[in-house]
């Protein structure tokens, strides 16, 4: 019997894109799909479009619609989808993106011949941006085994830090309590960090299975706000807590790199000096010396960045600007 795949599909403010996105699910060539639509109290006409589309859905696609009482955000919508899922596998699809027609069958086919893997990552093509390969896979391997090797590929940015375009064993997600932290932006950063920390075997499909749409109103393209900054800090704080029982040098390196990204965001945006100072001090107090030392010797790039933490605050700001100016103005 074909394994059931639960596709988790949050809906909020996507009336211009949801028809194409949902349509790409309804034409999947895999026959045993559970589609879980989470209505996160969208104020536009998104759900009206959804309701019309599913009237003509194939009979082999089981459809559940779960409505939130209030808008709760993407993390909560995904968590609701996990809660109501009954499939053997989970797949997260943002409702402004699209799947290839053979997405699920391709990814599941890889799991069927490698039953001990934790999840499969598909390849992503970007639509509407300057670089269609921005989120594409950056490794030649089809399989990576061992947590340290998986963590290394994650740290090196070989596979995208998102929840979408991954086919995940549902039992693996539940066993490891891999739910999304609610009330923050950049939830995929922290979730992917935890996913990496708990994984021992991963496969990669180099065919394009997911088409990511660039929108001016998306979180990834909006101006940086204090909410963005504070969400980044929460990612760092929670990731550091995760290292308590698994001190992996590549995950330490990722925390240091994420911390530097936050410091650069603060320097590039018009926040008050007092606010920037308070966030930087919180980061410096969170990222322990042992994490910094462990990360420093991974490569020259992270070594140079790590020095920032060892300098007095005022000097570290000038140093950070210097290494980034040198990097991007060669």
N, C-alpha and C positions, 0 to 999 in steps of 0.2 A: 504493500500500500504506500502511496506517495505521502511523504512527510508534510505536515501542515506548516505553512509560513504565515505568521501574523505580521502584516504591514501596518505600522503605527503612523497615523496621518493627522497631525494637529491642524486645525483650521482657524486662522485669524487674519482678517484684513488682506485677503488674497484674491479678491473677485476677478482681477485681471488675469490671473495665472492659474487658478484652481481647475479650470476646465481641462487644460492641457495636462496638468499634473495628475489629476485623478484619472483622466483618460488613459494615461500611460500605465496605470495599474490595471485598469479594466481590460486592456488588450494583452496582458502578460500571457506568454505561451505555456506557463506552468499551471496545472489544473487545480491545485489545492491551496487556495489562498484565503486567509481570514483578513479582511480589511477593517481596521478599527479606526473610525473617524472620531476625533475629539473636537467638538464644537466649544471653543474657548471664548464664547460670547462675542463673536465677531460682530462689529457694528455695521458692516457693509452687507452686500448681497452674496457673500461667499457661500453660505449654507443653502440659499435658494438654488444656486447653481449645482451644488453637490446633490441636493435632493432630486433635482431633475435628471441628473446623470445616472444615478443609481437605480432609477426606475427601469432602465434597460440593461442592467448589469447581467452578466452571465450567471447561470444558476450554480455553477461550481465555485463562485466567489461568495463566501459568507461575509455579510456586512453587519457591523455593529456601529451604532451612533451613540456616543456618550456625550452628554451636554453638561458642562460646568455651570454652577449657579452664578458664578462671577468669573471675570477674566482672571486667570491665575498665572499665565505666562507659559513659555515653551517647556520649561523643565517639568512643571506640574502636569501639563498635557501629555508629555511623554510618559511620565510616571503613571498616569491614569491608563494609558495604553498598555503598559506592562501589566498593570493590575488586572485588566479585563481580557488579556490575551490568553489563548488556549493552545497556541501553536507549538510545534517543536522548536521553531526558530523565530527570531524577531528581526525585523528590518525597519529602520526609521527613515521616513521620507518627509522632507519639508514640502509643504503644499504649494510652493512656487517653483519647484524643480521637477524634473521628469526622469523616467527610467527608460532604458532601452527595452524593447519588447521581450528580449530573452534574459533580462537582468536576473530574475529569481532562478530560472532554470540553470543559467551559467554558474552562479555562485553555489547553488545547492548541489550541482553536479560535482563540484570540487570537494564538498564535504562528504558526499556519498562514497567517494573513493578514498577518503582520508578521515575516517570517523573519529579520530582522536584529536582533531583540531578544535580550538575554542571559537574561532570566528574566521570569516573570509572577508577581505577588503577588495572592493571593486575599483576600477579605474574611473576617474572623473574628468569630464570635459566641461570647461567654463563657457557659458553662452552670454554674450553681451559685454564682455570685458576685453581689455587689450591683449591679454594672454590666455589663450584657450587651454593651455597646459598648466595654469597657475596651481591647480589642485590635483594634478596628475601624479600617479605613483612615480617615485624617483629611485626605484631599485629594480634590479633584473631578476631577483630571486622569485620563485613561485611559493616557496615554503621557508619559514624561519622557525627553528626549534630552540627551546631554552629561553628562560626569562631574560637572561642578560643580553642575549642576541636580539630579542624582540625590543628590549629597552634601548639598546644601542641604535636600532633603526628608527625608533620613535624620537630619541634625542637628536638624531641627525636629520630629522624632517623627511624621512624617506616615504612615509605615508601620512595622510592628512589627519589633522587633529579635529575630527568631527564625529558625531554620532551616526550621521547618514552614510549610506553606501557601504554598510557592513552587514553581513548576514551572521547573526549571533545565536549560539545555542541558548534557548530560553532557560534551561536548567542551570547553565553556567552563570547567567545574569542573576538569577534568583539566589543561587548558592552563595555567590560573592557579594550579594546585596548592592548590585551596581545600579542604583537609582540615581537620578539627577538631583543635585542640590537646588532647591527652589529659592526664588527671590534674588537671583543674581543674573548678570549677563555673562557671556563667555562660559556658559555651563559645560560646553563641550571640552574645554581645556581640562578641567578637573576630572570630568567623567572619563576622558581618554587616558589621563594619567593613571586613574585607578584601574581601568581596563588593562592597560599595559602591565601594571604591577602584578596582576593576577593571572596573566596569560603565560602559557607554556608552548603553544604551537599555533601558528597563524599562517594562513595562505593568502596569496595575492592573485587576483585575476587581472590580467593586463588588457583585456578588452574593455572598451568604454561601456559601463553599465549605468552611469548616472550623469545627468546633465544639469549642472549647477547654474542657476540664472542670477546674474548680477542685477540688483535693483538699487536705485538711489535711496530707497527708504529702508533697506535692510540694515540689521545691526552692524554687519561688516563694513558698510559704507557710510554710516552716520558719523557726525562729528563726535569727538571724544568728550564725554561728560564726567562729572564726579561719580556718577553711578558706574560708568565703565571702569574708572580708576579703582573704586572701592571693591568692585567685583573681581578685578584682577588681584587685588590684595587678598581677598578671601580665597581665591584659587591657590595662591602661594601658601597661605596659612594652612589650608586644609591638606594640600599636597605634602607639606612638611610633616603634618601629623601622620600621614600614611606611611612615611618613611620609618616610623618608630620600630616597626617589626620587619622591615625589608630595606636595609641600607644598601641600595643599589647605586653604584657610582654614576651610571648614566641618568638615572632619575634625579640624583643630586644635581647633576649638570643641567638637567632640564629646569629644575627649580631656580638655579642661579640665572640661567638664560631668561626665564620668565620674569624674574625680579629686575634684571637689567632692562628688559622691554618696558616694564612699568616705569622705571626711572626715565627712560628715553621719552615715553609718552608725556610724562610730567614736564620735561624740559622743552618739548615741542609745542605744548599747548599753553594757553593763557590762564593758568591758575595762579592764585596768589602765592607769594613766597612762603607765607606761613602754612598754607594748606599743603603745598608740595613738600615742605620740610617735615610736616607731621607724618605724611605717608611714607617718605623715605626712611624716617627714623623707625616707623613700625616695621618696614621691610627689613631693615638692618638688624632689628631686635629679633625678628622671626627666623631669619636664615642664619643658622648657627655656624660657628667657625668650623666645626667638623664637616658640615655639608660643603662649605666653601673649599676647604682643603681637599676633600675627596673629589670635587669637581675640577679643581684647578689643572690637574695633570691629564685631562682627557685629550685636549688638543690646544694648540696655540691660541685659537680664537677665544675659548672659554677661559684660558689662563689670563689673557689680557683683560677680559671683562671682570674676572674675579678680583683682580687687584683693586677695583673700585670699592669693594667692601672693606679693604684693609687700610684705606686712606682716611684722613679726617674729612668730615662732611663737605666743607667748602672746597677742598682740594679735589675730592672725588668728582664733584660736578664738572670742574674744568677738565679733569682726566677723561671723563665719559664723553664729553663733547669732542675732545681731541681724538679719541680712538674712532669715534663714528665719523668725524670729519675726514680723517685719514682714509677710512675704509671706503667712503662713498665719493671721494674726490680724487682718486688715483687716476 
